[in-house]
């Protein structure tokens, strides 16, 4: 059974590492926060005190971190980065959502060391991470993907190879453009219904039966209507992803006005309610804006 190092035990990373342990993999974990490390050790993981200790024991290294700077620091740029210790033949899987440009830079750096690197960002939130049903979008060299697909299959219900380095991250950007746009549009629709004092649960049921149905209506709308914004995916992380999309659009010379407006709305959400709230709180913000106008 493959030996796996896992870096990053947050809302997503912790259940992902737990699923690997349950599947029988030999998992060693590392995180700057002690409590999730202790929890993983109780579930059967080994603990590494340093990145050197973490990497030297394992043939696969998985990262699940917040943003591009965190991934670069952990993998290539930090004084104790993985690249300093990974032996040739090691395969590094970054499952964070980061810049495709940064991903390609990391890929090149590892390639020079004879270390495999694939980008494998995910969609599905905490629920998908816990259930092992994430959608995983993979970029990188095909042989490296083939070598670790059994590991990815434990974490995802659908694992798709998209192409060369950065292709997974670009696909994730496309996903997040639609996630942000969909939840915003759905929130505005529900706000119209709320203004008319309709039963929002009935509205949701009707919308699900027609062309408006979508994943967010099925899985998120009920919690939004109930005012439950406990984070399954933090607003600050979706804002980060939307900004990655804006950067990508600018690099490609694309003018995407709806994306720019979405960025503005989520920036206001984070400013007003904090980045730790669930991204679906955009509904709360839209309703509050309507009340202010009145």
N, C-alpha and C positions, 0 to 999 in steps of 0.2 A: 504494500500500500504506500502511496506517495506521502512524503513528508512535506508539510506545508507550514510556512511562516505567514502570520496574519498581522498586519499593522493597521490599527484604527478600529476601535471598538465602540463606535457611537451608536446612534439609533439604528443604523443599517448594519454596520459592521459586526456588532455583537451577535445578533441572531444569525447572520451569515456564517460566522465562525462556529457558532453552536451547531448549525446544520452539518458542517463538515465533520465536527467531532462525532455527532450522532451517526454519520455515514461510515464511521470507522477510520477516518484519516488521522494520522499522527499530526496534531496541530500544535504549533508553538505561537504564543501571542505576545504582542508588544503594544503598549499604549502609555501615553504620558499621564493618564488618569489611572489611579491604582484600583478603584472599586470594580470597574468592568473586568480588569485582569484577574482579580480575585474570583469573580463570578465564573469566568471561563475556566480557571484552574479547578474550581469545584465541579465543573462539568466534564473535566478530563483533559484539559489542555495543559501544556507545559508553559512555563513563564520564562521569558528571556529578559535579562537585566539590561542588555545593550543590543544595539543593532548588529554588532559583530557576532555576538553569541547567537542571535536570532538567525542570521543568514547562514552561518557555518554549519548548522544542523540540517538544513532543508534544501530540497531541490526546486521548490516552487515558493515564490514570495508574492503575497497578495496585499495590495494597499487599498484602503477605503477611507479616503481623507477629504476634507472640505473643499479644497480649491487648488489651483495650479501651484501657488507658492509652497503650500504644504507638501504636495507631491514631489516637487523638485527638491525641496530640502531633504525629504526622506530618502529619495532615490538617487539623486545625482549631485546636488549642490552642497549639501551639508557636510560638515567636517566628519560626521559619523554616518554618511549616507551608505545605502545598500551597495552602490556601485564599487565602493572600496573593498568590499568583502565577498561579493558574489563570484563564485567560481564559474569558469566557462561551462556552458551546458545548463546552467540555472535558467529558469523561465520566470520572469516577473510579470504579474498581471495587475494592471492598475484598473480598479473598478470604480474609481472616483469619476466625477464629471468635471473635466477640465478642458482647457483650450486645445483644439486639434494641433495648433502650431507648436505649443509646448510639448504635446505628446510626441510629435515627430522629432523634436530635439532630443527628448529622452530616449526614444528608439535608436537614434543615431549613436548616442553616447554608449548605450549598452551594446549595440552591434559591434562597436570597436573593441569591446571587451570579450566578445564571444558569448554574450548573455542574451537570451531571448527576451523580447518585451512585446506584450500585446495590450491594447486598450480595450477594456470590456465594461463600459458604463452600463448602468442598469436603470430600469423603470419598474415601478410597482410599489414604492414606498415601504414603510415599516411592515405593513401587512404581507406584502410579497416577500420581503426578506425573511420574515418569520415562517412563512409557509413554504419557502423554497420555490416560489412560482414567479420569480422575477423575469422580466424580459431583458435579455442580455445581448448587447450589440457589440460585435467584436471587430477590431481592426488590428492589422499586423501581418507578420509572415505566416502563411497558411500552415506550414509544418509545426510551428509553435502552437497555433490554435488546436490542431489535431492532437497534439501531445497532451493538452490539458482539458480537452472537451469533457472528459469524464468528471473532472472537478467542477467545471461550470454547470454541468447537468444537475449536480446536487443543489446548486443555488438557484437555478432558473427553470421555469416551465418552458421557456422558449429561448434557445441559444442560437444566434444567427451570425455567421461570418459575413462581414460587409465589404471587406477589401483590405487594402494596405494600411499601413500605420496612419492613424487619425480618422479612419473611416468609421470606427465605432463612435468616437466622440462627435463627429459631424452628424451621424444619425441621431445621437442623443440630443444634439442641439435642435434638430428638426422636431423631435419628440417634445422637447420643452417649449418650443414656440407654440405647438398645438395645445399642450397642457395649460400654459398660461392664458392663451387666448380663449380656450374652451371654458375654463373655470370662471373667467371674467365675464364672458358672454352669458353663461348660465346664471351667474350672480345678478347680472342686470335684468334678465328675464324674471328671476324670482323676486327681484325688487319691484318690478312692475306689478306682479301678482300681489305682493304684500301691500303695495299702495292701494290696491283695489280691495284689500281685506279678504282676499280669497284664501281658502285652506291650502297652504303651500304643499302639504303632503299629497293632497288630491291633484294639485297642479303637476307635481312631480310624476305621479302615476300616469296622468294623461300624456305628458310629454314623452314618457318612456315608451308609449304605445305607438308613436309615430316617428317621423323623420328626424326629430330633435334628439332622439335617444343617443346616449353616449356613455362612456365609462364613468364619467363624473356624476351623471344623473343616477346611475345604478349604485355607485359605491360611496359617493361623497355628499350628495344633496341632502340626505336625511340628517346627517350630522350637522351640516351647515344650518338647516332649518331649526334644529334643536339648539343651536348656539354652542356646539361642542367644537372647539378649536384647539384641542390638545394635539400636539404636533406628531403627525406621522411623517410629514416632510416640512421642514421649517421654511417660513416665508423668506428668510434671508438666503437660504440655499436656492430657492426658485429664482429670486432676484439675481443671484450670482449667475445662474444658468441663462437667464434672459439677457444679462449683460454679455455673456459669452456669445450668445446668438447675435447681439447687436455688433459686437466686434467682428464676428465672422462675416456678417452682411457687409460691413464697411470694407473689410479686406477684399471681398468679391465685387465691390462696387454696386451693391444692391441697395435700393431705397425701399425700406419696408415700414411704411408709416404706422400700421397697426402694431408692429413689434415695438416701435419707439414709444407709442402711447402706452402699451402694456408695461414697458420698463418704468415709465413715469408713475403709473398707478401702483406698482409693487414697491417702488422706492418710497412712495408716500405711506403705504401700508406699514412697511418696516419702521419708518420714522414715527408713525403715530402709535403703533401697538407693539413694537419691538420685533426683532428678527426671530425670536424663539416661538412665536405663535404659528399655527398651521397656515399654510399658504391659502387655504380655503376661506380664511378670514377676510379675503378681498370682498366677500359678500357683506360682512359687517361694515367694512369701510364704505362701500357703495351706499348701503342703507343710511349710514350716519351722514354722508354727504347730502343725500336727499332731504333728510330732516333739517340740516343746516340751511338749505335753500328755502325751505318752508318757513 
